[in-house]
């Protein structure tokens, strides 16, 4: 899969998530958009290449523009209603590496309906979760086992674009720092690419260990965004943002 195909698919995803056009996304301006399907006061901010997109609910659209007028990208991301930031990575298909874990373990790949065999498994919230009805958004997994016990999972969940899936990984505490996470992410990435699925990997800006996994698997940072924040009074910053909502 070429870099251009990956870029085009990711831009389609971001355009849909942030309610902006591809032309706006590829530009160099601060763009303000409205997420029509969210009624509560809401804000989520994206930095992609030279563009910043500030996506809000309709009731905050003009207030946010006024509040952020004249601010640059870094100043926008430093506002008190921004609760957290995530780095999103895409695979460098020109330099994919094959990583082996330090610990010998059995590995298994499950795809689509076969993942239902894992229903009831807990402790892997970043890679695999089931709801009360036994449904999971995870569509592909790579599993590591040691002594017949699952010790790590890399899972991929579909996004709002059918050809773009997000990878998450969990390794139980006793087996960390043995390259298991990197191995599972690397193998799952290759499986998805063979199916013409664009994988991306996400890590909090404070999670250095997760960022190191991305780096070891030759993922490259592609965009940064904030947590999607509902400004409904539940935040510890409520007093700071109250005037914005009213």
ZALO-711937 format. One record per residue (C-alpha): y, x, z; residue in three letters. Coordinates in steps of 0.1 Angstrom, whole numbers. Last residue first. Example, Ala and Ser with C-alpha at 12.3 -4.5 7.8 and 13.67 -1.06 7.14 Angstrom:
+-------+-------+-------+-----+
|    yy |    xx |    zz | res |
+-------+-------+-------+-----+
|   -11 |   137 |    71 | Ser |
|   -45 |   123 |    78 | Ala |
+-------+-------+-------+-----+
# end
This chain:
+-------+-------+-------+-----+
|    yy |    xx |    zz | res |
+-------+-------+-------+-----+
|   308 |  -239 |   289 | Unk |
|   282 |  -215 |   276 | Unk |
|   304 |  -184 |   274 | Unk |
|   321 |  -191 |   307 | Unk |
|   287 |  -190 |   324 | Unk |
|   278 |  -156 |   309 | Unk |
|   287 |  -134 |   339 | Unk |
|   277 |  -159 |   365 | Unk |
|   243 |  -164 |   349 | Unk |
|   235 |  -127 |   348 | Unk |
|   205 |  -132 |   371 | Unk |
|   192 |  -154 |   344 | Unk |
|   180 |  -190 |   350 | Unk |
|   213 |  -206 |   339 | Unk |
|   202 |  -218 |   305 | Unk |
|   211 |  -188 |   284 | Unk |
|   178 |  -187 |   265 | Unk |
|   174 |  -151 |   254 | Unk |
|   153 |  -139 |   224 | Unk |
|   147 |  -103 |   236 | Unk |
|   168 |   -78 |   217 | Unk |
|   160 |   -62 |   184 | Unk |
|   153 |   -28 |   168 | Unk |
|   141 |   -21 |   133 | Unk |
|   119 |     4 |   114 | Unk |
|   106 |    30 |   137 | Unk |
|    78 |    50 |   121 | Unk |
|    40 |    47 |   127 | Unk |
|    22 |    79 |   123 | Unk |
|    -7 |    68 |   147 | Unk |
|     4 |    94 |   172 | Unk |
|    40 |    82 |   171 | Unk |
|    30 |    45 |   176 | Unk |
|     9 |    56 |   206 | Unk |
|    38 |    76 |   220 | Unk |
|    61 |    46 |   218 | Unk |
|    35 |    27 |   239 | Unk |
|    36 |    55 |   265 | Unk |
|    74 |    56 |   265 | Unk |
|    77 |    19 |   274 | Unk |
|   114 |    16 |   282 | Unk |
|   126 |     8 |   247 | Unk |
|    99 |   -18 |   246 | Unk |
|    72 |   -13 |   220 | Unk |
|    62 |   -31 |   188 | Unk |
|    37 |   -23 |   161 | Unk |
|    38 |   -36 |   125 | Unk |
|     9 |   -43 |   101 | Unk |
|    14 |   -53 |    65 | Unk |
|   -18 |   -71 |    53 | Unk |
|   -32 |   -61 |    19 | Unk |
|   -68 |   -65 |    32 | Unk |
|   -73 |   -27 |    30 | Unk |
|   -40 |   -24 |    50 | Unk |
|   -54 |   -45 |    78 | Unk |
|   -85 |   -24 |    82 | Unk |
|   -64 |     8 |    82 | Unk |
|   -41 |    -5 |   109 | Unk |
|   -71 |   -16 |   130 | Unk |
|   -85 |    20 |   129 | Unk |
|   -51 |    36 |   139 | Unk |
|   -44 |    11 |   166 | Unk |
|   -79 |    16 |   181 | Unk |
|   -77 |    54 |   180 | Unk |
|   -42 |    54 |   195 | Unk |
|   -52 |    32 |   224 | Unk |
|   -84 |    52 |   230 | Unk |
|   -65 |    86 |   230 | Unk |
|   -80 |    95 |   265 | Unk |
|   -48 |    89 |   285 | Unk |
|   -60 |    55 |   297 | Unk |
|   -96 |    48 |   307 | Unk |
|   -92 |    38 |   344 | Unk |
|   -62 |    17 |   336 | Unk |
|   -78 |    -7 |   312 | Unk |
|   -66 |    -2 |   276 | Unk |
|   -45 |   -27 |   258 | Unk |
|   -30 |   -28 |   223 | Unk |
|    -7 |   -50 |   202 | Unk |
|    -5 |   -52 |   164 | Unk |
|    18 |   -76 |   146 | Unk |
|     8 |   -92 |   113 | Unk |
|    27 |   -95 |    80 | Unk |
|    11 |  -111 |    49 | Unk |
|    12 |  -147 |    62 | Unk |
|    49 |  -145 |    71 | Unk |
|    57 |  -164 |   103 | Unk |
|    36 |  -138 |   121 | Unk |
|    -1 |  -134 |   124 | Unk |
|   -16 |  -116 |   154 | Unk |
|   -33 |   -82 |   154 | Unk |
|   -54 |   -69 |   183 | Unk |
|   -62 |   -35 |   196 | Unk |
|   -86 |   -38 |   225 | Unk |
|   -97 |   -14 |   252 | Unk |
|  -123 |   -10 |   280 | Unk |
|  -149 |   -36 |   270 | Unk |
|  -180 |   -29 |   291 | Unk |
|  -214 |   -21 |   276 | Unk |
|  -213 |    14 |   293 | Unk |
|  -181 |    21 |   275 | Unk |
|  -167 |    -3 |   249 | Unk |
|  -138 |    -1 |   225 | Unk |
|  -127 |   -31 |   204 | Unk |
|  -108 |   -34 |   172 | Unk |
|   -94 |   -69 |   167 | Unk |
|   -82 |   -92 |   139 | Unk |
|   -68 |  -127 |   139 | Unk |
|   -51 |  -130 |   172 | Unk |
|   -32 |  -163 |   175 | Unk |
|   -58 |  -176 |   199 | Unk |
|   -71 |  -211 |   206 | Unk |
|   -97 |  -218 |   233 | Unk |
|   -81 |  -251 |   243 | Unk |
|   -66 |  -236 |   275 | Unk |
|   -49 |  -209 |   255 | Unk |
|   -65 |  -176 |   245 | Unk |
|   -50 |  -142 |   247 | Unk |
|   -57 |  -109 |   229 | Unk |
|   -37 |   -77 |   223 | Unk |
|    -9 |   -75 |   247 | Unk |
|   -25 |   -98 |   273 | Unk |
|   -57 |   -78 |   276 | Unk |
|   -68 |   -85 |   312 | Unk |
|   -89 |  -116 |   304 | Unk |
|  -120 |  -124 |   283 | Unk |
|  -127 |  -161 |   283 | Unk |
|  -130 |  -164 |   245 | Unk |
|  -142 |  -131 |   231 | Unk |
|  -167 |  -146 |   207 | Unk |
|  -138 |  -166 |   193 | Unk |
|  -128 |  -133 |   176 | Unk |
|  -156 |  -139 |   151 | Unk |
|  -134 |  -167 |   136 | Unk |
|  -109 |  -142 |   121 | Unk |
|  -120 |  -106 |   122 | Unk |
|  -139 |   -85 |   147 | Unk |
|  -143 |   -47 |   145 | Unk |
|  -165 |   -28 |   170 | Unk |
|  -163 |     6 |   187 | Unk |
|  -188 |    22 |   211 | Unk |
|  -174 |    50 |   232 | Unk |
|  -173 |    87 |   235 | Unk |
|  -142 |    97 |   255 | Unk |
|  -116 |   119 |   239 | Unk |
|  -109 |    92 |   214 | Unk |
|  -110 |   100 |   177 | Unk |
|   -78 |    97 |   156 | Unk |
|   -78 |    93 |   118 | Unk |
|   -43 |    98 |   105 | Unk |
|   -22 |    79 |    81 | Unk |
|     4 |   101 |    63 | Unk |
|    15 |    84 |    31 | Unk |
|     9 |    49 |    46 | Unk |
|    35 |    55 |    73 | Unk |
|    28 |    23 |    92 | Unk |
|    57 |     2 |   105 | Unk |
|    74 |     3 |   139 | Unk |
|    94 |   -22 |   159 | Unk |
|   115 |   -10 |   188 | Unk |
|   122 |   -37 |   214 | Unk |
|   153 |   -43 |   235 | Unk |
|   160 |   -61 |   268 | Unk |
|   182 |   -87 |   285 | Unk |
|   212 |   -89 |   262 | Unk |
|   235 |  -113 |   279 | Unk |
|   254 |   -85 |   296 | Unk |
|   266 |   -69 |   263 | Unk |
|   254 |   -34 |   255 | Unk |
|   238 |   -43 |   221 | Unk |
|   271 |   -55 |   207 | Unk |
|   288 |   -23 |   219 | Unk |
|   262 |    -2 |   202 | Unk |
|   267 |   -21 |   169 | Unk |
|   305 |   -20 |   169 | Unk |
|   328 |   -45 |   185 | Unk |
|   359 |   -59 |   168 | Unk |
|   350 |   -95 |   174 | Unk |
|   320 |   -98 |   198 | Unk |
|   334 |  -126 |   220 | Unk |
|   350 |  -145 |   191 | Unk |
|   318 |  -144 |   171 | Unk |
|   298 |  -154 |   201 | Unk |
|   320 |  -184 |   208 | Unk |
|   317 |  -195 |   171 | Unk |
|   279 |  -196 |   171 | Unk |
|   272 |  -206 |   207 | Unk |
|   266 |  -243 |   201 | Unk |
|   247 |  -237 |   169 | Unk |
|   220 |  -216 |   186 | Unk |
|   224 |  -179 |   180 | Unk |
|   214 |  -151 |   156 | Unk |
|   235 |  -119 |   156 | Unk |
|   225 |   -98 |   127 | Unk |
|   235 |   -61 |   126 | Unk |
|   231 |   -42 |    93 | Unk |
|   231 |    -5 |    84 | Unk |
|   193 |    -1 |    87 | Unk |
|   181 |   -31 |   107 | Unk |
|   197 |   -39 |   141 | Unk |
|   188 |   -74 |   153 | Unk |
|   203 |   -96 |   180 | Unk |
|   189 |  -128 |   196 | Unk |
|   209 |  -155 |   212 | Unk |
|   202 |  -190 |   226 | Unk |
|   221 |  -219 |   242 | Unk |
|   195 |  -247 |   241 | Unk |
|   190 |  -265 |   208 | Unk |
|   168 |  -242 |   188 | Unk |
|   157 |  -254 |   154 | Unk |
|   190 |  -246 |   137 | Unk |
|   190 |  -209 |   143 | Unk |
|   226 |  -201 |   133 | Unk |
|   237 |  -168 |   118 | Unk |
|   264 |  -141 |   124 | Unk |
|   263 |  -110 |   103 | Unk |
|   277 |   -76 |   113 | Unk |
|   280 |   -57 |    80 | Unk |
|   263 |   -29 |    61 | Unk |
|   241 |   -48 |    37 | Unk |
|   204 |   -51 |    31 | Unk |
|   200 |   -79 |    57 | Unk |
|   229 |   -98 |    42 | Unk |
|   214 |   -96 |     7 | Unk |
|   180 |  -106 |    20 | Unk |
|   197 |  -138 |    34 | Unk |
|   199 |  -146 |    71 | Unk |
|   181 |  -170 |    94 | Unk |
|   171 |  -143 |   119 | Unk |
|   133 |  -149 |   118 | Unk |
|   132 |  -158 |    81 | Unk |
|   152 |  -128 |    69 | Unk |
|   133 |  -106 |    93 | Unk |
|   100 |  -116 |    79 | Unk |
|   111 |  -113 |    43 | Unk |
|   126 |   -79 |    51 | Unk |
|    92 |   -68 |    65 | Unk |
|    74 |   -79 |    33 | Unk |
|    98 |   -60 |    11 | Unk |
|    97 |   -29 |    32 | Unk |
|    59 |   -28 |    32 | Unk |
|    57 |   -33 |    -6 | Unk |
|    83 |    -6 |   -11 | Unk |
|    65 |    18 |    12 | Unk |
|    34 |    14 |   -10 | Unk |
|     0 |     0 |     0 | Unk |
+-------+-------+-------+-----+
# end
